Structure formats: structure tokens, C-alpha cells
Amino acid sequence: MNHSRIYIGCAGWSIGRDFAAQFPAQGTHLQRYALKLTGVEVNSSFYRPHRRTTYERWAQSVPRDFRFSVKIPKRITHDLRLAGCEAEVETFLEQCSGLGERLGCLLVQLPPSLAFEQTVTEHFFRMLRERCSEPIVLEPRHESWVNARQLLARYQIAQAAVDPSRISTDRTPQGASVVKYWRLHGSPRIYHSPYGPDYLEALATQLQTVQTESLWCIFDNTANGVALADALALLGLLDSN
């Protein structure tokens, strides 16, 4: 299968001892990771800022076709709750733009307590869209966000498919068709459980039917390192078809 514009990877690029033998021996963790997988989700940006020069260094460490999905800071989504955050958005975008063409998309993960509010949400996404042309992916976790479909379409915002599901519309990708995005957190034990062969085979079959410009599948079951095994297995299944 052609991997162009198909980005399979993990939330972070740490390589645990159990999987080290499956990666090249030389280079940084990111360099080794990027020679086997096609994308990565930068979760550390959610917790702390990174200098533009750090993003530039990361971009220079990976192959030309590799892409980064960068998580918007917690300060914006959880503390300010999407309101009054223009300065914070400007700072974040200036930093992560250091990735250049390897910036694949931005991820907006919302807290479970944040309900959909039309005025606040529209102002946020209009402001973000004025400053950012890259694909934007939303992971809402409050059921009221099922009412945001028209707004997401207006601003070309995609909604991630999530496992385990949090709301009634997140079992399949929603919103903008320019990007389709899966975030798989591990099931039944979130962040810990691996996905079995049956699940991965069904997922591979599903991904092969998706029509989109950019397809992402990120494994966030990183607590025991099993995300790497799942990502590599999924890539192997896609390669074999």
C-alpha cells in the first residue's frame, strides 16, 4: 500500500527496551523512530512550550515524507477553555511553525468538562483559521459537541475517531474530509492495553477504504510501550495489502 499521506505512529517517539531491536541502532530516538514509522503526535507541547529551534531540529531529524501532529497547549484548551487566548495561540503557532512542511496537523483535545458553546467556539476556530492553514483535528469529550457539526464544517475542522469512545459521534472520523484521524488510547485498560490482531486487521481494512487527503492513526496506549508494537503491526498489515 502507498504510504504517501498515510501517517501511522504513536503519541511520542520513545523506544522502550522491549522494542529497541526493531529499530535502527544509531541515532536519536526520533531519528530511529522516523525510519520505521511515518508520523508522530507531539503530546509534550500540551504540557510545556518548545522553542522554535527545537521544532526546527526535530524537522531536520526525520525523512522528507514524515509528519508531526502537534497538540495545542493545555493553557489554551483547559485553562483558558478556548476564550481570550489569542496571544497564547500566536506564541504556539510561531513555535511549531519551525517544523515547516513537516507540520502535518494540529490537535485540539478538550477537557471532559468543556461543553460546546457556539459563540466561544466560533470565535476560537475563526481566529485559529485566520492564522493557520494546516489541517486541524478536534477531540471533544463532552456530549454537547455533537451540536458542533455545522460549525466544524464551516471552519474545515476534523473530528477524531477515538477509542475508547467518549461521545456518541466519535467512533468514526467526522467533520472536514481533508484529514481523517484516529486516536487509539488502549482498550479495555486505557493507555495500557494493546490492540489484538483481530482489531488491527479490521482497522487496516477500514483504513484502506478511506478517501481523504491525509490519514492519521495514532496509538496513545504508551504506558507499557505497546503503542509501538501496535503501530508497527498496523503498518505491516497495510504493507501486505
Summary of the structure (lengths in Angstrom):
residues: 241
radius of gyration: 17.1
end to end distance: 6.0
largest distance: 51.2
contacts: 781
relative contact order: 0.15
helix: 41%
strand: 19%
